[in-house]
Amino acid sequence: MPIGWTTGLCHQSSAAIEIAAAWYRAHFATCEHPVIPALRKRFGLTPLQAIAVLREAQR
């Protein structure tokens, strides 16, 4: 990784992603669909953050 490389996500954003991912892992069976808009609405996320939630939830 080059020096100064960033994901474009701040620490506050990362915390929101972790919280949303934990919620999604616990509620994936009952989460409304489509999932990305549902996560965005529930947690106030950007589209990229909502995608990051799904990635984090799969870990």
C-alpha positions as CSV (number, residue, x, y, z in Angstrom):
1,M,0.0,0.0,0.0
2,P,1.4,3.4,-0.8
3,I,2.1,5.8,2.0
4,G,-1.0,8.0,2.6
5,W,-3.3,5.4,1.1
6,T,-6.8,5.5,2.7
7,T,-10.1,3.6,2.4
8,G,-11.9,6.9,2.4
9,L,-13.7,5.9,5.7
10,C,-13.1,7.8,8.9
11,H,-13.0,6.3,12.4
12,Q,-16.6,7.4,13.1
13,S,-17.7,5.8,9.8
14,S,-15.9,2.6,10.7
15,A,-17.7,2.5,14.1
16,A,-21.0,2.9,12.4
17,I,-20.2,0.1,9.9
18,E,-19.2,-2.2,12.8
19,I,-22.5,-1.5,14.7
20,A,-24.6,-2.0,11.5
21,A,-22.7,-5.2,10.7
22,A,-23.4,-6.6,14.2
23,W,-27.0,-5.7,13.8
24,Y,-27.2,-7.3,10.3
25,R,-25.5,-10.5,11.5
26,A,-28.2,-10.8,14.3
27,H,-31.1,-9.8,12.0
28,F,-30.2,-10.9,8.5
29,A,-33.1,-13.4,8.3
30,T,-35.6,-10.6,9.0
31,C,-33.9,-7.6,7.4
32,E,-36.1,-6.0,4.9
33,H,-35.2,-6.1,1.2
34,P,-33.5,-4.8,-0.8
35,V,-30.8,-4.9,1.9
36,I,-28.6,-1.9,0.9
37,P,-31.4,0.7,1.0
38,A,-32.7,-0.9,4.2
39,L,-29.3,-0.5,5.9
40,R,-28.9,3.0,4.6
41,K,-32.2,4.0,6.0
42,R,-31.9,2.3,9.4
43,F,-28.3,3.5,10.1
44,G,-28.0,6.7,7.9
45,L,-25.2,5.2,5.8
46,T,-23.9,6.1,2.3
47,P,-24.1,3.4,-0.4
48,L,-20.4,2.6,0.1
49,Q,-20.8,2.3,3.8
50,A,-23.8,-0.1,3.4
51,I,-21.7,-2.3,1.1
52,A,-18.9,-2.3,3.7
53,V,-21.5,-3.4,6.3
54,L,-22.3,-6.5,4.2
55,R,-18.6,-7.2,3.8
56,E,-17.9,-6.8,7.5
57,A,-20.9,-9.0,8.4
58,Q,-19.5,-11.9,6.3
59,R,-16.2,-11.9,8.3
